[in-house]
Amino acid sequence: MAAATTVFYRRGYADATVQDVADAVGMLKGSLYYYIKSKEELLYRLATEVHDGVDALMSEVMALEGLSSLERIQDFIRRQVTYNVENLEAIAVYHHDTHHLSKPLRKEIVERFRRHEQVLLSLIEQAQRDGDVDPGLNARIVSQSIFANVIWMYRWYRPAAGVSAATLSDTCVAFITNGLANPARGEAS
């Protein structure tokens, strides 16, 4: 999977071949077919692994005791940014290429993403009820904005530039939290 991820990242899924993946692993293409049925299966496995990782971090965030909804949002952002930094190639392939999946597989992946969106949306709405997030904000737009902030970093973030995952996640949390601040409270949480 690591080799397929790197091949898809560097060449793009559409231009990559099973032969490219086999070459990266150092095996014959026919031998690789012992482990997979198709190139699409590799992309589907990659997308599934991305969702499994995000499912795990969301479960961890939701299991934490004693946190407000806003604190859960902040913790989710930190964990998601760190996950993205640690899996930059897979995140890029996921967001660039899952549209190449067949309709049933793509539908499954989209449904999994929608579940992530629903968890975040619920947290935002609860934080609004708690008074920690501006109740005048459209919660659905806020959730999409948060995802855009933490997901699209794969387009510009490069670890070699010297910005650590911690600095990146702290910056994202501060930026988003300040944007969510309830003006009735007079300060960002």
GUGUKE-680229 format. One record per residue (C-alpha): residue in one letter; x negated, y, z negated. Coordinates in steps of 0.5 Angstrom, whole numbers, plus 2048, in hexadecimal, padded with zeros to 3 digits. Layout:
N
aXYZ/...
END
This chain:
189
m800800800/a7FA8057FE/a7F7804805/a7FE805809/t7FF80B805/t7F980E807/v7FA80C80E/f80180F80E/y7FE81580B/r7F8816810/r7FC814816/g803815815/y80880F815/a80A81081C/d80381081E/a80080A81A/t80080381B/v8007FD818/q7F97FB81B/d7F7802818/v7F97FF811/a7F67F9812/d7EF7FC814/a7F080080E/v7F17FA809/g7EB7F680D/m7F07F0810/l7F37EE816/k7FA7F1818/g7FD7EA818/s7FA7E9811/l7FE7EF80F/y8047ED812/y8047E780D/y8057EC807/i80A7F180B/k80F7F1810/s80E7F7814/k80B7FE813/e812801811/e8117FC80B/l80B7FF809/l80E806809/y814804805/r810801800/l80C8077FF/a81380B7FE/t8158067F9/e80F8077F5/v80F80E7F5/h81680E7F3/d8148087EE/g80F80D7EB/v8148137EB/d81980F7E7/a81480D7E2/l8128147E0/m8198167E0/s81B8107DC/e8158127D7/v81881A7D7/m81F8187D5/a81D8137D0/l8198187CC/e81C81A7C6/g81D8217C3/l81D8257C9/s82182A7CC/s8248297D3/l81F82F7D5/e81982C7D2/r81B8257D6/i81B8297DC/q81482C7DA/d8118257D9/f8148227DF/i8118287E3/r80A8267E0/r80B81F7E1/q80D8207E8/v8078247EA/t8028207E7/y80581A7EA/n80581D7F1/v7FE81F7F0/e7FC8187EE/n8008167F4/l7FF81B7F9/e7FF817800/a8058137FE/i8098197FC/a80781C803/v809816807/y80F815803/h81181C805/h80F81C80C/d81181580E/t81681280B/h81B814810/h81880F814/l81B80A810/s821806813/k828809811/p82980380B/l822804808/r82280C809/k82980C806/e827808800/i82180D7FF/v8258137FF/e82A8107FA/r82480F7F5/f8228167F6/r8298197F5/r8298157EE/h8238197ED/e8268207EF/q82C81E7EA/v82881D7E4/l8258247E5/l82B8277E7/s82E8247E0/l8288277DC/i82982E7DF/e83082E7DE/q82F82C7D7/a82A8317D6/q82F8367D9/r8348347D4/d82F8347CE/g82D83C7D0/d82683A7D2/v82783B7DA/d82A8417DD/p83283E7DE/g8328437E4/l82E83F7E8/n8308397ED/a82E8337E9/r82E82F7F0/i8298357F3/v8258357ED/s82482D7ED/q82282E7F5/s81D8337F3/i81A82F7EE/f8198297F2/a81782E7F8/n8118317F3/v80F82A7F1/i80F8267F7/w80D82B7FC/m80682C7F9/y8048267FD/r80482A803/w7FF82F800/y7FB82C7FA/r7F48297FB/p7F18277F4/a7EA8297F7/a7EC8307F6/g7EB82F7EF/v7F28307EC/s7F382B7E7/a7FA8277E7/a7FB82A7E0/t7FA8317E2/l7FE8307E8/s80482D7E4/d8038327DF/t8048387E4/c80A8347E7/v80D8337E0/a80C83B7DF/f80F83D7E5/i8158397E5/t81683A7DE/n8168427DF/g81B8417E5/l82083D7E1/a81F8427DB/n8268447D8/p82684C7D8/a82B84C7D2/r8258497CE/g82084E7D0/e81A84A7D1/a8188447D5/s81883D7D1/
END
